[in-house]
């Protein structure tokens, strides 16, 4: 029995999905740098361990908190969750800083730049995939880790308070959804405000042959010292400090409470001020400077080889 093949019919072609070099470049950064998510996870583990070790004191602390007036009562209950979020956020910020400093320098140091330059991925895509990690990936991972950590803390707290009949007080007093919105907004505004810092670190990491941290810090320290000696002012030092921590004043409505009031710094959605943040000249100047640093890093990578 013979089988005839009709050559006049076109062969069926399996559609080939187009390559996504930017997506896979970002994935490669996560594969090559597990500290991006491992360090915040370790910080979360330390927080949860501390929560477990102090769980036996929660009934006594909760009874004391319930004797306070409503604002201070909420502050006393929120404090542990705020501390947990700040620890994880600080850890993630440190990771983002050192990742940005080593992202381009590391591939030159281990000579993997020769391999990646042989791949069909442009310098622009490579540098942008590294820039998106501290600007987008780290804030999103931090938000998820903080949310999961706080949820586990909430469950531990409820279990510890169940025997005393106070388990429902946390759910009734703690504004969970509101705090999540404030956290997400704070992380996004912090990343945008710190964009020039990450761009500068990428540029320095791709340029310096060694001692990248000194190359990143010493020029600014020298300029600040020269300004102080020659002009007797500290505008540059203030500007650098504002670039690291100044997003809070630009993104939120800061409420001045009496000293020693012990109330939450931000606990209401009305304190979020995205219009003020988006209309801030400092934000847009910083984004333009960051774009310039990243463009310089792209141009620089084209001519940089292994160390």
N, C-alpha and C positions, 0 to 999 in steps of 0.2 A: 504494500500500500504506500503510495507516494503522497507527499504533502506539497502542494503547490504554494509558492509564495508570490503574492501579488506585489510586484515591485512598483506598480503604478501608485499604490497607496502610500502617502507620506508616513514615515515612522513616527511613532508617538514620542514626544520629547517631554521629559520630566522638567517642570519649571525649576530653574535654579534661583534661589534666593540671592539677592544682591548682598555683597559683603557690607558690613557696617563697621568700618575701621575705628570710628570714634567710640562706639559702644564697646567693642572688644578691647580698645586701648584702656578705657576706664576699668573694665573687668580685670585687665592685666595688672593695673595699679593695685587693685584690691587683693589679687592673688600674691603679688610680690611684697606687699606691705601689710601683713596681718595685724600689725600694731594699730592700724587705723580703727579697727573694731575691737581688738583684744584689750587694749589699754582702758577704754571706757567700760568694757565688761568687767575687767578686774576691779575698777573703782566701784562699779555697781555691786560686785560681790562683797567688797569690804563694807559697803554701806549696809547691805542686808545682814552680814555677820554681826555688825554692831547693833542692828535692830533686834536680832534674835537674842543677843547677850543682855540687852537692856529691857527685854519684853516683860520681865517679872516686875519692873517698877512702873509699868504703864498705868495700872489701876490707880495707884496713889497720885501719879502725876496728872491723870485725867480729872480726878476729883478736885485737885487744886486748881486746874485750869477752868473748870466749870463754875468756880466761885468768882471768876473775874467778869468784868462787863464784856459785852458782845464782841467788840473790836479786838480787845486784848485776848479774849478767849479764843477767837479764831487764829490770832497770831501765835498763841502758844501751841495750838494743834498743828498749824501749818509749818512751824519752825523745822521739825524733823524732815519734812518733805522738801522744804526749800534748801536745807543743808545738803540733802542727798543730791538734788538737782545741781547745786553749785559745784559740788565735788566732781560730778561726772562731766559737767560743762568745762570746768577748769582743766581736767585731764584731757578732754577732747581738744581744747585750745592748744595745750602744750604739744599734743600729737600733731596737730595741723601745722604748727610752727616748724617743728623739726622735720616733718615730712616735706614741707615746701623747701626747706633748706637743703635737703638731701635728694630731692626728686631727680634733678638733672645732674647733680654731682655724683650720685651713686652709680649711675650707668656709665659714667666716665671712669670711675674708680675701679669697677669690676670688669671694665672693657666690654660690657654687654651692648654698649652703644654701637659697636661694629655690627653686631647681629641685627639690632633693630633698624639701623640705617639701610640694611640690605632688604628689609621688608617693604612692601608697597604701602607704607604709611608715611605721610609727609611730616616734616618738622612741625608744621602748624598744628596738625591733629595731635601729635605727640605732646607738645607743650600744653595745648588746651585741655587735653585729657588729664594732665597733671594739675592744671590750675583748677579744674572743676572739683577735684577731691576736697580741698579745704573750703571751697566756696559753696558747694552743694552737698556732696556726699557726707562729709563729717557732720554738718548740722542736722541732716535727716537721720543719720545713724544715732546721733546724740539724742534727738527727740524720741526716737523709738525706744532706746535703752532707758532713758529717764522715765518714760511712760510705763514701761514694763516693771521697772524697779519700784516706782511709786505704787503700782497696783499690788505687787507682792508685799510691800510694806503695809499697805492698807489691809490685806488679808491677815498678815501677822498681827497687826494691831487689833483687828476685830476678834481674832482667836484669843489673844491675850486678855481682852476685855470682856469676853463672853461670860466668864464665871462671875464677874461683878455686875453684870447687867448693864454695862456701859458701851457695848459693842456698837449700838446704833448711833451714838453721839458723833462718831467720826463721819459717818455717811451723812448725817443731818447738818453738820457744821461746815465740813470741808467742801469748798466749791470746786469740785473735780474738773468739770468741763471748763470753767473759767480759767483755772490754773493751766490747763492744757493749751488753751488759746494764747494766754500770755507767754507761756514757754515757747511755743512755735514762733510767735511774732518776735520774741527776744532773740532767738537763735538766728532767724533770717536777717534781722537788722544788724546783729553783731557781725555776721559773715560779710555783709555788704560793706559795713563800715571799715572792717579790717582788710578789705580787698587790696589796698596799696601795700600793706605789710606782707601779704602772701606773694604779691607780684614781685616785690623787692627781693624777698628770700629766694624765689625761683631764679631771678636774674643773677643774684650773687652765687647761688649754688652751681649754676651753669658756667660761671666765669672763673671762680677761684679754683686754684689747684689744690689747696689744702687750707686748713683752719677757716672753714667757711663761716663759723659763728663769729670769729673775730672780724672777718671781712664785712659781715652784715652789721655789726654793732659799732666797731671802732670809728668809721667815718662820721657817724652821727654824734658820737661822744666828742670827737675832735671839733666838729662844727659847733656843738653846744658850748664847749669850753672856749673856743675862739670868740663866739658872740658874747659870752659872759665877760671875758677879759677885755675885749676891745670896746664893746658898747655898754657893758654893765646890765644887759637885759637877759631874759631867759625865754624869749618867744619861741625859739625852735624847740627847746626842751618841753615847753607847754604843748606845742603842736604835736610832738611825737607822743606825749602822754595822752593827749586827747584822742589821738588816732587809735590807741589801744583800748581805752576805757570810755571814751566820750560818747559812744552811741546811746548810752542810757539817757543822758540829758536831751539828746536829739529825738529819740524815738518814743519817750514816755513823758507824761505830765508829772513832774516831780512834786509831791505834796510834802510840805515842810511841817513835820510833826514836832511837838515839844521834845526837848532833849530827855531821853530816858523813857519815852512813851511806850516802847516795846510793841510797836504795831507793824504790820506788813508794809514793806516799802511799796510794792505794787500788788494790789489785790482786787482791783476793779477794772473792768473793760474800758471804762471811761478814761482811764489813765493812759491807754494806748493812743498815740497820736501819729498815725501814718502820714497824714497830710503834712505835718511839721517836718517829719523825717524826709519825705520825698521832695520837699521844697527847700531842704537845707543845702546851701552852697557847698558845705564841707563834704556831703555825700557825693555830689556829682564831680567835684574837683578830685576827690579820692578815686572815684571810678575811672576818670580820665587818666590819672597818674598810673593806676593799676593797669589799664589797657596799654599804656606806653611801656611799662616794665615788662609785661607779657610779650608785647610785640618785639621788644629788644631781646628777650630770651629766645623767641622763635628765630630771629635773625642770627643770634649768636650760636645756636645749636647747629646751624648749617655748616659752620666752619670749625666747630670744636671736635676734637678727637679724644681718644682715651688718654688717661693720665700715664 
